[in-house]
């Protein structure tokens, strides 16, 4: 089962190293790891999606919560959360096919963020499945030159344990 581990940690490299080191020591099957600004000054939010059983996820959370530099930690099932990721995709698109690209983007609620000679960069934020479907549509229709995906961030629908 997939779990999201959401940690609020001090904004210093040592805190991040400790948290990731603890996850590595436990040999958890990490599907995604995303790091970004936290809720307050000096905080960083670390979101880790792991595929493991409930007992292992709970044990990992107890260990992570005790680490120096961890201000708070929550665990919740991914199916009980809202998850989104961001994708930036550079595609080959001659100027005469820009309208076609805009149609594909409209279907997926994506945005063209840059138009370059014979290329365009588009962005989409959404669930992993919608991002994957969008990427496949672009690949088939235009050909992908470059792709960057953030990996999911998650927020529990209700209070997490």
C-alpha positions in Angstrom: 0.0 0.0 0.0 1.2 3.5 -0.7 1.7 5.9 2.2 2.7 9.6 2.2 5.1 10.6 4.9 4.9 14.4 5.3 7.7 15.9 7.4 8.3 19.5 8.5 12.0 19.8 9.1 14.5 22.5 9.8 15.7 24.3 6.7 19.3 22.9 6.8 21.0 20.2 4.9 21.8 18.2 8.0 18.1 17.7 8.8 17.3 16.6 5.3 20.2 14.2 5.4 19.1 12.7 8.7 15.5 12.1 7.4 16.6 10.6 4.1 19.2 8.5 5.9 16.6 7.1 8.2 14.4 6.1 5.2 17.4 4.5 3.5 18.3 2.5 6.7 14.8 1.1 6.7 15.1 0.0 3.0 11.7 1.5 2.2 10.5 1.3 -1.4 10.5 5.1 -2.1 8.3 6.0 -5.1 8.8 9.7 -4.8 10.6 12.3 -2.8 9.7 16.0 -3.0 11.3 18.9 -1.0 10.0 22.4 -0.8 9.4 25.4 1.4 7.6 24.7 4.7 4.8 26.5 6.5 6.9 29.0 8.4 10.4 30.6 8.3 13.3 28.2 8.6 11.1 25.2 7.7 11.2 22.8 4.8 8.4 20.3 3.8 9.6 16.9 2.8 7.0 14.6 1.2 7.9 11.0 0.6 5.7 8.5 -1.0 6.5 4.9 0.0 5.1 1.6 -0.9 5.0 -0.5 2.3 2.7 -2.1 4.8 1.0 -0.2 7.7 3.3 -1.5 10.5 6.5 -0.5 8.6 5.1 2.9 7.7 4.2 3.5 11.4 7.6 2.4 12.6 9.3 4.7 10.1 7.1 7.6 11.3 8.0 7.0 14.9 11.7 7.0 14.1 11.5 10.0 11.9 9.5 12.0 14.4 12.3 11.5 17.0 15.1 12.8 14.8 16.8 16.0 15.6 15.6 18.7 13.2 12.2 17.2 12.6 9.5 19.6 13.8 6.6 17.4 12.9 5.7 14.3 11.0 2.5 12.8 9.7 1.6 9.6 7.8 -1.5 8.9 5.7 -2.5 6.6 2.9 -2.2 8.1 -0.5 -5.7 7.1 -1.4 -6.9 9.3 1.6 -5.1 12.3 0.2 -5.0 14.9 -2.6 -1.8 14.3 -4.6 -0.5 16.5 -7.4 2.6 16.8 -9.4 4.0 19.2 -11.9 5.3 18.4 -15.3 7.3 20.6 -17.7 7.5 19.2 -21.2 9.5 20.5 -24.2 8.0 19.3 -27.5 9.0 19.7 -31.1 6.2 21.8 -32.7 6.6 23.8 -35.9 4.8 27.1 -35.9 2.1 25.8 -38.2 1.1 23.2 -35.6 0.9 25.5 -32.6 -2.9 25.6 -32.8 -2.9 21.7 -32.6 -0.7 21.9 -29.5 -3.0 24.4 -27.9 -6.0 22.0 -28.5 -4.1 19.2 -26.8 -3.3 21.5 -23.9 -6.9 22.6 -23.6 -8.1 19.0 -23.2 -5.7 18.5 -20.3 -5.9 22.0 -18.8 -2.2 22.5 -19.5 -0.5 25.8 -20.3 2.0 26.7 -23.0 4.6 28.6 -20.9 7.2 29.3 -23.7 7.2 29.3 -27.5 10.6 28.8 -29.0 11.6 28.3 -32.7 10.2 24.8 -33.6 9.7 24.0 -29.9 7.3 24.8 -27.0 7.4 24.2 -23.3 4.1 23.3 -21.7 3.2 22.7 -18.0 0.6 20.7 -16.3 -0.2 20.2 -12.6 -2.4 17.3 -11.6 -2.7 13.8 -10.5 0.0 11.4 -11.6 -2.4 9.6 -13.9 -3.4 12.8 -15.7 0.2 13.9 -16.0 1.1 10.5 -17.5 -1.9 10.7 -20.0 -0.9 14.2 -21.0 2.8 13.2 -21.6 1.7 10.2 -23.7 -0.6 12.4 -25.8 2.3 14.9 -26.4 4.7 12.0 -27.2 2.4 10.5 -29.8 1.4 13.8 -31.4 4.5 15.9 -31.3 7.5 14.0 -29.9 9.1 15.0 -26.6 12.5 16.7 -26.5 12.8 17.0 -22.8 10.6 16.1 -19.8 10.8 17.0 -16.1 8.3 15.8 -13.4 8.3 16.9 -9.8 6.9 13.8 -8.3 3.8 14.0 -6.1 3.2 16.2 -3.1 0.3 15.1 -0.9 -2.0 16.7 1.6 -4.4 14.5 3.7 -8.1 15.1 3.2 -8.7 14.8 6.9 -6.4 15.0 10.0 -3.6 12.5 9.6 -2.1 10.2 12.2 
